[in-house]
Amino acid sequence: MRSAISLLAAAALGAALAAAPASAATLDDTRARGTVRCGISTASPGFAYTDNQGALKGFNIDWCRAVAAAIFGDPGKIEATVLTPTTNFATLSAGGVDMLISNLTWTFNRDNGGGFEFTQVVFYDGQGFAVPKASGVKSVADLKGASICVAQGTTTELNIGDYFTTHNIAYKIVTYGDWDAVRVAYDQGRCDAWSLDRSGLAARMQALSKPEDHILLPDTISKEPLGPVVRQNDAQWSHLVKWTIFAAIAAEELGVDSKNVDELKKGTANPEVKRLLGVGDDLGQKLGVGPDWAYNVIKKVGNYGEIYDRNVGEKTPLRLARGLNNLWKNGGLIIAPPFR
């Protein structure tokens, strides 16, 4: 994956910390540079990875591409920087990236007082556990006294402390600096269990030496609303990222996708579809982009359902059912405000 990433994590952090604090005009800076810079996690199948042709793909990558499509009409105008749990917020704060999209959980402390702002949830998840099949462990209750591998500086570590203390289960935390190091340590038997968001486990377990020898326990011990993070005090940029996500969600709700968007743009009786696609109304001017911004997102990246299904859905190796990530009208939590 590193061959497809514009900067290595260490170099990115060093450059970011050496730079002056970023101004509030992120959209202007992005236009002048010609790319949207996104901080992502280390290789995670389905979320951020390179395919056999060296192309950068994944659910998280597509949200970065969607923002680029909204600004430039070209989803390829992105730079992706691999960041670790201990470097991502510092790099964003210093201006090394324009947004973080690396399965970060929206929490009170992260959203208040640190200079950061979560824009919108793109994936509802919960924390789970992986264990070797041979261990005989069937649930979290069986992990009494177990050592558990986690990434340092994440909500994963804090959630385990809360849950195991509340349920009077003895445990030992074993921390590592990044997600790959955690996977390797677990694979080498340096801990009894491995904990992460369930989607992250489903993705990263594929890289174990013998994935078939491990199981994902049925327990979910937390709620993990995941979404992009931007710097605080730049309302224009925050709104652009937020409404780019809403455009993809609204498109699925309205039955607009990458295949029929051209036909609907030429003529539809639905007023909200017209507004979404910039027919008659120019909503883009309030975001600082062109009238075709949402059309470009849908046409060149897809609606929310298309983004989900091709990257992590039930027909992919991850086989993640929509569940909470269904549209609100289908019993899920995914919803967009009206485009009017």
N, C-alpha and C positions, 0 to 999 in steps of 0.2 A: 504493500500500500504506500510505503514511504516514497517510492519512485514517482507517484502521482501527486504527492503533496507538495505545495509550493515552498514550504519552509519546515525544517525540523523543529520539534518542540523547543529544544534548548536555544536554538538560534532565534526563534520567534520571541521567546521570553526576554532574551538579552536585548534584542533590538527594541522591543516594546518598552522595557524599563529605562532604556537610554533615551527614549523619545520624550518630548514635552507632552504634558497631559493633552488629551484630545479635545478639540473644540466641540461646541454643540452642533456645528453644521456638518453632521455626518453625511447627509445626502449630497451636499456640495462637494465634500472631500471624495466621496465615492464616485461621483460623476467625473471629477478632475482626474482621478486615478484610472477610471475605466473598468473597475472591477469591484465586486462586493467581497469583502474578506470575512470568512467564517471560521470560527474556532470549532474544531470537531474532536471527537475522542479517537483513540487508537482503533485500528481495524476491527469492525464489528459487522459481520454478515447481516445484510438486510438494512442496516442503518447507515454505515459509512464504510465503503470498501472499494477496491478496484477489481474490475472484471478481467477476463482473460486477455482482453485487448488493451488493458491499461486505463480504461475509462473509469472515472470516479463516479460511483453510484450509491444509492441508498435513500431511505426515508428521510434522514436528516439532511443529506446532501440536496434532496429535491426541494426542501424549504429554502435553502440558500439559493438554489437555482430559480425558485419562484420569485424571490425578491429581485434578483438580477433581471428576470424577465419583465417585472413590473417597471423597473427603472430604464433598462436599455432595450427591451424587446428581444433580448438575447440571453437565454439561461446559461450559456457557456461562459459568461463574463464573471467568473468567480475565482477566488483564491481560497484554498482550504488549508488550514494550519492545524496540525496535530498538537493537542494540548493535554496535559495530565490534570488530575483533580487538584493538584497543588499549584498549578500555573495558570489555569484558565481564567479565573477572575482577575488576577493581577495583569494578565495580558490584555484583557478587555479594558480594564481601567486605564492602562497606559496608552491605549490607542493602537495596540498591535493588531486587533481585529475589530470589525464593525458589529459583530454579533456572535454569541455563542449558541451553537445548536448541537449539543452533545449529551442529550438525555439527562439534563440537569433538573432536579426536583425544585418546584416552586415552594419555598418556605417563607415564613414571616421574616426571619433574620436576613435571609438572602435578598429579600425584596425591600428591606427597610434599613437604612443607616449605612449601607455599604457602597452607595453610589450606583446601584444597579436596578434594573427594572425588568421584570418578566412581562412579556407581551401577551401571550395567549397560549393555552394548553393545546398541544398538537397530539399528545398521546397520554392516555390515562393508564397508569401502571400500578403495580404494587410489589413489595419486596418479597423474594422467595429464597429458596435454598436448594442447592444441588448436593447430592451425596452419591458415593459409590453404591451400586446395587448390592454388592457383597456385604455392605455394612449392616444390612437388615433394618436400617432406619426407615420408618414409614411416615413419620410426622415430626414437626418441630419438637414435640414433647419428648421424643426419643433422643434428642441432642443434649441431654443433661451431661455436663462435664466436657462437652466436645470443644475442640478448637475450630474456629471458624475464620476462614480467609476473607478479607475485605480490602478495598482500596482505602488508603489513608485520606482523611479529610473529606469524607463523603457522608451523606445522610444515612447510608447503609450502616455504618458503624454506630451512629447514634440510635437508630431504630432498634438495633439488636440490644443495646443497653436498656432502652425503655421496655421492650417486650419481655426480655428474659428476666429482668429485675421484677417486673410486674407479676410475672407468672412463676417467680421463685425457681428459675432454672439456672443452675451453675453453668458457666461457659468461659471460654478463653478466646479473646480476639487476637488474630495474627494479621498485622497490617503490612501492606506493600505500597510502593509509590504510584503505581498505575495499574490499569485493568489487565494488561497483558501479564504483568508480573504476578498478579493474583491468580490468574488462570494457570500459569506455569507452576506456581507453588502448589496449588490444589492438585494438579495433574501428577506432580511428583510425590504426592502423599504427605506433604508437610502440614496438612491440616485435615480435619475430619469432614468438614463441610465448606461450602463456598456460597456466599450470599451476595445478592445483587438484585436489581429490578428483574422481574420475571422475564420481560422481553430481552433484557441484556443477557441473562443466563441462557435463554433459548438460542440466542445468536452466538454467544461465545463458547457454549458447550460443543458446538460443531468443530471447534479447533482443538479439542482434547485428543490425545493420542488414540484413545478408544472410546468415542462418544457413546457407543452402545452399552458401555459398562456403567453408565451413570444415569440417575433419574432426577427429575425435578419434583420436589415434594409438593403436595397439594396445598400446603398452607400459604397464605398471604398475610404478612404481619403489619402492613402499612399501606397508606395511600401515597402514590407517587405521581402527581401531575407534572408532566414534562413539557418543556417548551423553550423557545428562544429567549435569550437574555441580551439586553442592550444596556448602554450607559444611561444613567438617569439624566434628567434635565435637557433632553433633546426630544421634545414632543413630536416634531415632524418625523424624525426617524422611527421613533417608537410606533407612531400611528401607521406609518407606511408598512412596517413589518407586520403589525397586528392585522391591518386590513387586507394585506396580501393573503394571510392565512384565512381570514373571513371570506375572501373572494373565492378561494378554493372550496371552502365548506358550503357557501351559499350556492355555488355552481352545482355541487352534487345534489343539494336539496331541490334545486329548480330543474334538475334533469339536463343540465348543460355539461357536456364533456368535450374532450379534445377532438372527438370525431364529428360532433354535430354543431360545434360552436360557430363555424363559418355560416352554415345554413341559418342558424338562429340570428346571427348578426345581420343577415340580409333582410330578415323579416320575421317578427313574432308578435303575437297579440299580448304577451305578458309584459306589463309595464316594468316589473322588477328586473326581468331579464334584460330589457332594453337599457335600464339604468346601469346594471352590472357591466354590460358590454359597451357602454359609452355611446349608445344610440340615442340622440336627442339630449341627453344629460351628460355633462363632463364632470364626473365626480373626481377624476384624477387631479384636477387643478388644486383641490384642497389638500392633496397629499404631495404636491410638487412634482407630479409625473403627468404623462400624456393621457388623453382620453381612452386609449386602448390598453391601459395598464392591466386591467383584469382580464381582458380578452387574451392578451399575451401570456398571462399566467396559465389560463385554462388551455389555450391552444398548444403551448410549448412545454408545459409541465404536467397539466392535468388538474382535474378536480380532486377533492380530498380522497374520495373513494378510489380513484385511479392511482393516486400516489400510495395509498395504503396497500391496495391489492397487489401491485406489481413489486413492492419491496418486502413486505412482511406478511401478506395475507395468506389465506389457506392454500393457495396454489403455489406458494414459495416454499423453500426448505424450512422456514421458520414456522409455517402453518399456524399463524396467530389469528384466531377468530376475532371478529370485530368487537364483540362484547361491549364494554363501556365506550369503545371508540366508534360505535355506530352513531348515525345521526339521531338527534333527539326524538324525531318522529318514529324511529325504529327501536326505541327503548334505550338508546345510548345517551352520552353526555355531550356529543359534538353538536354545537349550535353556533350560528352566526347572527348578529343583529341585522335588522332589515337594511337593505340598500335603498334608502330614500332620503 
